Each structure stands twice: as structure tokens, then as C-alpha cells.
Amino acid sequence: MSKTIYTNGIFYTLDSNQPVVESVVVENGRIIDLGSHPEMSLQWGRAGARVIDLQGNMVTPGLIDSHLHMSGVAFNFLDLDLTGVTSKSEMLDKIKQKADTVAPGKWLIGMGWDENLFTEGSIPTIEELDYVAPHCPIYLKRICYHAFLVNSKALEMSQYHPSIEVPKGGSVVVDPHTKKPTGMLLESASQIITKHIPDKTYDELKNGLAHAMKFAISKGLTSVHTNDPAYLGGLEQTYRMYDELINHEQKGLRCNLLIDCPYLPALKEKGMAAGYGNEKLQIGAIKIFADGAFGRRTALLSEPYSDDPSQYGEAMQTQEVLFNIVKDAREQSMPIAVHTIGDKALEDVLHILDQFPKVNYRDRIIHTSLVREDLIARLADPSIVADIQPRFVVGDYPWVIDRIGKEREAYLYAWKSLLSKGVICAGGSDAPVEPVDPLLGIHAAVTRKTPGKPNIWNGEQRISMLDAVKLFTIGGAYATNEEAIKGTISRGKLADMTVYSKNLFTLENPDALLDTKIEMTIIDGEIQG
């Protein structure tokens, strides 16, 4: 393959040896040289070299999303997308429009609703859902994937009855007076419904995933760490789908697959472990849930919820079960990636990790939302990565202050404290919970405010633009132990780069991030279209 010279750019390499350069030379998917335009042209600009003029645009190492669900993004292309809906009436209108296209008895699946965005009305009742879609069963996932709405048709088709056995950790919300379901299901109670929803075909899922990958690339992402087996038909089918798209159909996006803990035996049977695969597609850590979310007060706290002192949240696993899952993972030399929102859940997870030897790959604490001073010190371990989602400040404020209380806010999404104490942090979106757009995550990390709104939430925890960009580059590389080949623009590393319409490091106002465009996404030295 001939050499390519990307030149006339402002390359922020994030490599202290050569922090800023004008040109980067690529061959066979790797960076072989970098420096000034005259130097690189003289050294490599002989006949046959392809020259790409970046017209003075800023370039960083390729952006990495350290935690999302590509399957969820794919479903946004396949199902009803309720993301960003701002009122009950708008939500019901969208459901009705979709229901009118659905045949009687066929399922209407949707996702992304968030009542905290509503400027009018509250969560739709089961009666309202029945009115807009009387002929088809409805299953609507809240944006956090911890609460769900169904109509009467869905309960009927799922053979629901008042004495039905609800999976541990979940609940069916009922009206306190009539004792009838309100249409709201929490946590694992969703399984009452989901086992009756027909699976999408392989081709449908793969087509949606292909659209999701293309969309991620358009946002400047070169790598993602994604958790999907529970939604894409299990370990074998999930790996096959990604393998076909990435290694055979050359879709470009690099993917590291987090594997849900029930698939540990399947991993062992297939001889797979962390690092299995290649530089485009790899098996990652074992995904575990330690607790729930703030919205429904299921995140596990060490002190009670401020707006409901009877509630501390819920552990998704007992300590014994969690211990045994980690034990099983360690017996297969696997790192773990644990969904951990509340400070008590974090304490419990760290206590268990202390009882096991490290493995060759870093363990990951996903979200790390509410911490304490003593827990930050314990997180500052080179074998642990805090997977943080800066954009959560947009989705969670201001209502989250009512949940945890003003006195604990200093330790909520405390990114500056984590970084200043030496905690390795990686940036992600948790899409489709938040948008697949790393620039929105960077904006949230730098400003701690909702676009277009004046309120700054816990401003002491804002971080610099440089540190925010590092979350989505160097941090993402550390999360998968790939810092030797990713995360900086350096000789010998993968030629993954992101090109911007504006220079992020010279913006007078960080709000200018909101209309910054991705000019190019370069993976393996090739511009992705």
C-alpha cells in the first residue's frame, strides 16, 4: 500500500514528545512519521505518495467511546425513537403515529422516553397508552433502561396476573387504591414482557447495527466499547454479526465487546477471553450490574435518598452472588466492567475486587456516578479505570439534587476530583441513554451545563478542554489496555484520527463545540465515508 501524507493540519498528538505537528505520514494503517510540512514533504513526498490537504483543520487522535450500546443505537433506527420528547402529549402523538402503522397483535417497541424533559404532563398512564394503541402491545424502554412502560395489550399477551412471579430485583408498579398495574415496570420486571416479544431477524439486527456503526463514525468515533449480547441474540450471534460487518465487510469502526456475565460459560466453551480477536474487533471485559439508577431510586447509596429517607436503593446482586461472578471471571482470567451508580455499590464492588488478584486487563467501574473521598483514593489504582459519562449532567440535573441532597452534590460526577487524585478515567456516552456524539460529552465535561441553559451544575468539577479530549482518546485506550497502539498520534500507532471544523483548544467559548463539525474520521489511515 502506498504512503499517505496528511498535511496542512494542526495535529494535537497528545504525545509529549511532539505535542503539535503539521503533517502525519501513514502506511499500512500505521503512523510511520510526523513533523513539519516541509520535513515530511521532503522525506516522504516522492512519486506515489498520496497527499491529503487538511486545509488548516485541527486533528486529534481518533475519538473513542468507552461505554455505549451499539445495539441500542441500532434499535433507534429500527424502532420508535422517543429520545428528546418534551411532553406527554408529544410522546402520545408519536406512539399513535407509529401504532397506526402496526398491524393488530404486532409489537410496538420504543425507547428513549424521559419524563424529566417534560415541560407538560407526566408519564403516560396505562389508560392513555391503551387509547392511542388499543390494537397492538406496547413496550417502551426509558432512556436509562431501568424503567419500562406497557399497555394492557402487552400485559394480556404476556399472560400477566396479580400473583405472577416477578424476577428478583424488579417490580410491577400498581395503583395503591385499585391495585391494578399502572403500566410501569422497574428493572428485571421487564422480563415478564420481553420473553413474549418475538426476536428480530438476524438480517434486521445486522442492518440496524450497520447503520449505527456508520452513524458513530460520522460523529468522529474511531473505536467504541459496546455491550450487546443480551440484545443481539447472545454471545455467538453478537460476535458473528460484528465479525461480518468489521472484518469481512470492512465497515471500519473498531469495536471492543463487553460480554454480559451470563455468557461466561459460552466464552470458555469457545476459547474466548479478553483480547481475543484482532485490532479491529476484540472481546473485552465481563459486564455486571451492581445497582440501578437515580431516576427510580434504585442506585445503591450508603445514606438514604434525600427525597425518600426510607430508600437506600437496590443491590442488583447479593454480595455473595457478586463475589461468585467475579470469582468465575477471574478463573477465566477476565477483567470485569461493573455498572456502579451509587457510592455504596462502588464500596461493595471495590471490597470484592480487593479479594482477587489482578489480571492482564484493567477492571472497569462503569459510571462511577456518586463517590466519596475514601472511595476516590481506592479508585486511584493503575489496574482500575473509571468509565465516566460526562453527558449525564444534562440528563440528570436538576432533579438529581432532590434525590441525593445538596450536601452530597460535591461527589456527584466528580470528574475533576477523580483526575486530580490519579484515577484513570475514560469517557463514554452510554448511548442510547445519551447521544452518540463525543463533542456533546466533551462540552458537558468542560461546562457542566445543558446546551442553551445558563445553570452550571457543581462547577468546581469542570475540567479543561485538554483533559476532556483525553477522556475520549487516551482514556479510552487505557480502558482496553491498548495505550501502546491507540490514544495518541505517535510513530508506530494505529492511524486513527479525527478532524474538526474548529480548533477546540482555541475556542473563546466552549459553547462553540455545539456547532463544531467532524470534517473527517480516519481509521487505519483511510477516510471513512
C-alpha positions in Angstrom: 0.0 0.0 0.0 1.3 3.5 -0.9 2.1 6.0 1.7 -0.4 8.8 2.6 0.7 12.2 3.9 -2.0 14.1 5.8 -0.7 17.6 5.9 -1.5 21.3 6.5 -3.3 20.4 9.7 -2.9 21.3 13.3 -2.3 17.9 14.8 -2.6 17.8 18.6 -0.9 14.5 19.1 -1.3 14.2 22.9 2.2 12.8 22.8 4.6 14.9 24.9 7.5 14.0 22.6 5.9 16.0 19.7 2.8 17.8 21.1 1.8 19.6 17.9 2.8 18.8 14.3 1.7 19.8 10.8 1.9 16.5 8.9 1.4 12.8 9.6 2.6 10.0 7.3 0.7 6.8 7.2 1.5 3.4 5.7 -0.4 0.1 6.1 -2.7 1.5 8.6 0.1 2.8 10.9 1.7 6.2 11.6 5.3 6.0 10.3 6.4 9.6 10.7 5.2 13.0 11.8 6.6 16.5 11.9 6.5 19.8 9.9 5.1 20.1 6.4 8.5 20.8 4.8 10.2 17.9 6.6 7.5 15.3 5.8 7.2 16.5 2.2 11.0 16.3 1.7 11.3 12.9 3.4 8.2 11.2 2.0 6.7 13.3 -0.8 8.3 11.3 -3.6 6.3 9.9 -6.5 3.5 7.6 -5.5 2.7 9.2 -2.1 -0.8 10.4 -1.7 -1.1 13.8 -0.2 -4.3 14.9 1.6 -4.6 18.7 2.4 -6.4 19.2 5.7 -6.8 22.9 5.0 -5.6 24.0 8.4 -8.1 22.0 10.4 -7.5 20.7 13.9 -6.8 16.9 14.3 -6.7 14.7 17.4 -6.1 11.0 17.9 -9.3 9.1 16.9 -12.1 9.6 19.4 -13.1 6.6 21.5 -16.4 6.0 23.3 -15.6 3.8 26.3 -19.1 2.7 27.0 -22.2 2.5 24.9 -24.7 0.0 23.5 -24.4 -0.1 19.7 -27.4 -2.5 19.7 -29.5 0.3 21.4 -28.4 2.8 18.8 -29.3 0.2 16.1 -32.8 -0.2 17.6 -33.2 3.6 17.3 -33.0 3.0 13.5 -35.4 0.1 13.7 -38.0 1.0 16.4 -39.8 4.1 17.8 -37.3 6.7 19.0 -38.7 8.8 21.8 -35.4 10.5 22.6 -35.7 14.2 23.3 -39.6 14.1 23.6 -40.5 17.1 25.9 -44.2 16.5 26.8 -46.7 13.8 27.5 -48.8 14.9 24.5 -45.9 14.8 22.1 -45.0 11.3 23.4 -48.5 10.0 23.0 -48.7 11.6 19.5 -45.6 9.8 18.4 -46.8 6.5 19.8 -50.1 6.9 18.0 -48.4 7.7 14.7 -46.3 4.6 15.0 -49.2 2.4 16.2 -51.2 3.4 13.2 -48.6 1.6 11.0 -48.5 -1.5 13.1 -50.8 -4.5 12.4 -53.1 -5.8 15.1 -51.2 -8.0 17.6 -47.8 -7.0 16.4 -45.5 -5.4 19.0 -44.7 -1.7 19.0 -41.3 -1.3 20.6 -39.8 2.1 21.5 -37.1 3.6 23.7 -35.7 6.9 24.9 -38.5 8.5 26.9 -37.5 10.7 29.8 -40.2 12.3 31.9 -37.6 14.7 33.3 -37.6 16.5 30.0 -41.3 17.1 30.0 -42.5 20.7 30.2 -46.1 19.5 30.2 -47.7 16.4 31.6 -46.4 13.4 33.4 -45.6 9.8 32.5 -48.5 8.4 30.3 -50.9 6.1 32.2 -51.8 2.7 31.0 -55.2 4.0 30.1 -53.6 6.7 27.9 -51.4 4.1 26.2 -54.4 1.9 25.6 -56.3 4.8 24.0 -53.5 5.6 21.4 -52.7 2.0 20.7 -55.6 -0.3 21.6 -54.8 -3.0 18.9 -51.1 -3.6 19.5 -49.0 -4.4 22.5 -46.6 -1.6 23.5 -43.2 -1.9 25.2 -41.3 1.4 25.8 -37.9 1.5 27.4 -37.0 4.6 29.4 -33.8 6.3 28.4 -31.9 4.7 31.3 -33.2 1.1 30.5 -34.2 0.7 34.2 -37.9 1.6 33.8 -40.4 0.5 31.1 -44.0 1.3 30.0 -46.5 -1.2 28.7 -50.2 -1.1 27.8 -53.0 -3.5 28.6 -52.5 -5.4 25.4 -48.8 -6.1 26.3 -49.9 -7.4 29.8 -52.6 -9.6 28.2 -50.2 -11.1 25.6 -47.6 -11.7 28.4 -50.2 -13.5 30.5 -49.8 -11.2 33.4 -51.8 -11.8 36.5 -51.5 -10.2 40.0 -49.8 -13.2 41.5 -47.3 -13.6 38.7 -43.7 -14.3 39.9 -41.6 -11.1 39.3 -37.9 -11.7 38.7 -35.7 -10.7 41.7 -34.7 -7.0 41.7 -37.8 -5.9 39.7 -41.3 -4.7 40.4 -44.6 -4.1 38.7 -45.9 -0.7 39.8 -49.6 -0.8 40.8 -52.1 1.9 41.7 -52.2 2.0 45.6 -56.0 2.2 45.5 -57.1 -0.2 42.7 -54.1 -2.4 43.0 -54.1 -2.6 39.2 -50.9 -2.1 37.1 -50.1 1.5 36.1 -48.2 0.3 33.1 -44.8 0.9 34.7 -42.3 -1.9 35.2 -39.0 -1.4 37.0 -35.7 -3.2 36.5 -35.9 -7.0 35.9 -39.7 -7.0 35.9 -39.3 -6.2 32.2 -38.6 -9.9 31.7 -42.3 -10.6 32.2 -42.8 -8.8 28.9 -39.6 -9.3 26.9 -39.8 -13.1 26.8 -43.0 -12.8 24.8 -41.7 -10.3 22.3 -40.6 -12.0 19.0 -36.9 -11.6 18.2 -35.9 -9.5 15.3 -34.4 -11.5 12.5 -30.6 -11.7 12.1 -30.7 -9.6 9.0 -32.8 -6.9 10.7 -30.4 -6.7 13.6 -27.3 -6.6 11.4 -28.8 -3.9 9.1 -29.6 -1.8 12.2 -26.1 -2.3 13.5 -24.5 -1.3 10.2 -26.5 1.9 10.3 -25.4 2.5 13.9 -21.7 2.0 13.1 -21.9 4.4 10.2 -23.6 7.0 12.4 -20.9 6.6 15.1 -18.2 7.2 12.5 -19.9 10.3 11.3 -19.6 11.7 14.8 -15.8 11.3 14.8 -15.6 8.0 16.6 -12.9 5.5 15.5 -13.4 3.0 18.3 -16.2 2.0 20.7 -16.6 -0.3 23.7 -20.0 -1.8 23.4 -22.2 -4.1 25.4 -24.7 -6.0 23.3 -25.1 -9.8 23.7 -28.3 -9.6 25.7 -29.9 -7.6 22.9 -28.3 -9.2 19.8 -29.2 -12.9 20.5 -26.3 -14.0 22.7 -22.6 -14.2 22.5 -22.2 -16.3 19.4 -24.6 -14.3 17.3 -23.3 -11.0 18.5 -19.7 -11.8 17.7 -20.7 -13.2 14.3 -22.6 -10.0 13.4 -19.6 -7.8 14.4 -17.1 -10.1 12.7 -19.1 -10.0 9.4 -19.5 -6.2 9.5 -16.0 -5.3 10.6 -13.6 -8.0 9.4 -15.4 -9.1 6.2 -17.5 -6.1 5.1 -14.9 -3.6 6.2 -17.3 -1.2 8.0 -14.3 0.5 9.6 -15.3 1.2 13.2 -13.2 -0.6 15.8 -15.3 -2.4 18.5 -14.4 -3.9 21.8 -17.2 -6.1 23.1 -18.2 -6.2 26.7 -19.8 -9.5 27.5 -22.6 -9.9 30.0 -21.8 -12.2 32.9 -24.3 -15.0 32.0 -22.2 -15.7 28.9 -19.1 -16.6 30.8 -19.6 -20.3 30.2 -20.1 -19.7 26.5 -16.8 -17.7 26.4 -15.0 -20.6 28.0 -16.5 -23.1 25.6 -15.4 -21.0 22.6 -11.9 -20.4 23.9 -12.5 -16.6 24.1 -11.1 -14.2 26.7 -10.2 -10.6 26.9 -8.1 -9.6 23.9 -9.5 -12.4 21.7 -9.8 -11.1 18.1 -7.7 -8.5 16.3 -7.1 -4.8 16.4 -10.5 -4.1 14.8 -12.7 -6.4 16.9 -11.9 -7.8 20.4 -13.5 -9.4 23.3 -13.4 -7.1 26.3 -14.4 -7.3 30.0 -17.3 -9.1 31.7 -20.3 -6.8 32.2 -22.0 -6.9 35.6 -24.7 -4.8 37.2 -24.1 -3.8 40.9 -27.1 -1.4 41.2 -29.7 0.6 39.3 -30.2 4.3 38.6 -31.0 7.5 40.4 -34.2 8.1 38.5 -36.2 5.3 40.2 -34.0 5.4 43.4 -32.5 2.0 42.6 -28.9 3.3 42.7 -27.4 1.9 46.0 -26.4 4.6 48.4 -24.6 4.5 51.8 -27.1 7.1 53.1 -30.8 7.3 52.3 -32.3 9.2 49.5 -32.9 12.8 50.5 -36.4 12.9 48.9 -37.3 9.5 50.4 -35.5 8.6 53.6 -36.9 5.1 53.6 -35.0 4.3 50.4 -31.3 3.4 50.1 -31.6 1.9 46.6 -31.2 -1.7 45.5 -28.2 -4.1 45.0 -28.8 -5.9 41.8 -26.8 -8.9 43.2 -26.2 -10.0 46.8 -22.6 -9.7 47.8 -22.3 -13.5 47.7 -23.6 -13.6 44.1 -21.4 -10.7 43.1 -18.4 -12.3 44.7 -19.0 -15.6 42.8 -19.4 -13.8 39.4 -16.1 -12.1 39.9 -14.6 -15.4 41.0 -15.8 -17.1 37.9 -14.5 -14.3 35.7 -11.1 -14.4 37.4 -10.9 -18.2 36.9 -11.1 -17.3 33.2 -8.5 -14.5 33.6 -11.2 -12.0 32.7 -11.5 -8.4 33.9 -14.8 -7.1 34.9 -16.8 -4.0 34.0 -19.4 -3.1 36.6 -22.4 -0.8 36.3 -21.9 1.2 39.5 -24.0 4.4 40.2 -24.3 4.7 43.9 -21.5 5.1 46.4 -22.5 2.0 48.4 -22.5 -0.1 45.2 -19.0 1.3 44.5 -17.8 0.4 48.0 -19.2 -3.1 47.7 -17.5 -3.7 44.3 -14.1 -2.4 45.5 -14.4 -4.6 48.5 -14.9 -7.7 46.3 -12.1 -6.7 43.9 -9.7 -6.4 46.8 -10.1 -10.1 47.4 -8.9 -11.2 44.0 -5.6 -10.9 42.1 -5.3 -8.6 39.2 -5.4 -9.9 35.6 -3.7 -8.7 32.5 -6.5 -6.3 31.6 -7.9 -3.4 33.7 -11.1 -3.7 35.6 -13.7 -1.0 34.8 -16.1 0.8 37.0 -18.9 2.0 34.7 -20.5 5.3 35.5 -18.8 5.9 38.9 -21.6 8.5 39.5 -21.6 9.1 43.2 -18.3 8.7 45.1 -16.8 9.6 48.5 -13.3 10.8 49.4 -12.3 7.4 50.7 -13.5 5.7 47.6 -11.7 8.0 45.3 -8.4 7.0 47.0 -9.3 3.4 46.4 -10.1 4.0 42.7 -6.6 5.5 42.1 -5.2 2.1 41.2 -3.4 1.5 37.9 -5.5 -1.7 37.4 -8.8 0.2 37.5 -10.5 2.5 35.0 -13.4 4.7 35.9 -15.7 4.7 32.8 -17.5 8.1 33.1 -20.3 9.6 31.1 -20.0 13.5 31.2 -23.3 14.0 29.3 -25.2 12.6 32.3 -25.2 16.1 33.8 -27.6 17.1 31.1 -30.0 14.2 31.6 -29.8 14.2 35.4 -29.8 17.8 36.6 -31.6 19.5 38.3 -33.8 16.7 39.6 -30.9 14.5 40.8 -30.2 17.1 43.5 -33.5 16.3 45.1 -32.6 12.6 45.1 -29.2 12.8 46.8 -29.3 16.2 48.5 -27.2 19.3 48.2 -24.6 18.1 50.7 -23.6 15.1 48.5 -23.5 17.0 45.2 -19.8 17.7 45.5 -19.2 14.0 45.0 -21.7 13.6 42.1 -20.0 13.2 38.7 -16.8 14.4 40.4 -14.5 14.2 37.4 -12.0 16.8 38.4 -11.6 15.2 41.8 -11.1 11.8 40.2 -8.5 13.0 37.7 -6.6 15.1 40.3 -6.3 12.1 42.6 -4.8 10.0 39.8 -7.8 7.9 38.8 -7.6 6.7 35.2 -10.8 7.9 33.5 -12.3 7.1 30.2 -15.1 9.0 28.5 -18.3 7.4 27.1 -21.9 8.3 26.2 -23.8 5.2 27.4 -25.8 5.7 24.1 -28.6 5.4 23.5 -29.1 6.8 27.0 -27.2 9.9 25.9 -26.4 10.9 22.3 -23.7 9.2 20.2 -21.7 12.4 19.9 -18.4 12.7 21.8 -18.4 16.5 21.3 -21.5 16.7 23.4 -19.7 14.7 26.1 -16.7 17.0 25.9 -19.0 20.0 26.1 -20.6 18.6 29.3 -17.3 17.8 30.9 -16.0 21.4 30.2 -19.1 23.4 31.0 -21.3 21.1 33.3 -24.4 22.6 31.8 -27.2 21.9 29.4 -26.7 23.5 26.0 -28.7 26.7 25.8 -29.3 26.8 29.5 -27.4 29.1 32.0 -27.2 26.8 35.0 -23.8 25.3 35.8 -24.0 22.3 38.0 -21.3 21.8 40.6 -18.9 24.0 38.6 -15.9 23.0 40.8 -15.9 19.7 38.9 -15.5 21.2 35.4 -12.4 20.0 33.7 -10.2 21.6 31.0 -10.7 21.1 27.3 -7.5 19.1 27.1 -8.5 16.8 29.9 -11.9 16.3 28.3 -10.4 15.4 25.0 -8.0 13.0 26.8 -11.1 11.2 28.2 -12.2 10.3 24.7 -8.7 9.4 23.4 -6.0 8.3 25.8 -8.6 7.3 28.5 -10.4 5.0 26.0 -7.2 3.4 25.0 -6.3 2.7 28.7 -9.7 1.1 29.3 -8.9 -1.8 26.9 -5.1 -1.9 27.6 -4.4 -0.6 24.1 -2.4 2.5 25.1 0.6 1.1 23.1 -1.4 1.3 19.8 -4.1 3.9 20.4 -4.9 7.2 22.2 -2.1 9.4 20.8 -0.8 10.3 17.4 2.6 8.6 17.6 5.0 6.7 15.4 4.0 3.0 15.2 0.4 3.6 16.5 -2.7 2.9 14.5 -3.5 5.7 12.1 -6.9 6.6 13.7 -7.6 10.4 13.7 -10.5 12.8 14.0 -10.5 16.1 12.0 -12.6 19.1 13.2 -14.0 22.2 11.6 -12.8 24.3 14.6 -9.8 24.2 16.9 -11.2 23.0 20.2 -8.2 24.3 22.1 -8.5 27.9 20.9 -12.3 28.4 21.4 -13.2 31.5 23.3 -16.5 30.0 24.4 -16.8 26.2 24.8 -20.4 26.5 23.6 -18.8 26.8 20.1 -18.3 23.0 20.5 -22.0 22.7 19.8 -21.7 23.8 16.1 -18.3 22.2 15.5 -18.4 19.7 12.7 -16.5 16.5 12.1 -14.7 17.1 8.8 -13.1 13.6 8.6 -12.9 10.3 10.5 -9.8 8.5 9.6 -9.4 4.8 10.6 -6.4 2.7 9.5 -5.2 5.7 7.6 -8.3 5.8 5.4 -11.0 8.5 5.4 -14.3 6.8 6.3 -17.4 7.9 4.3 
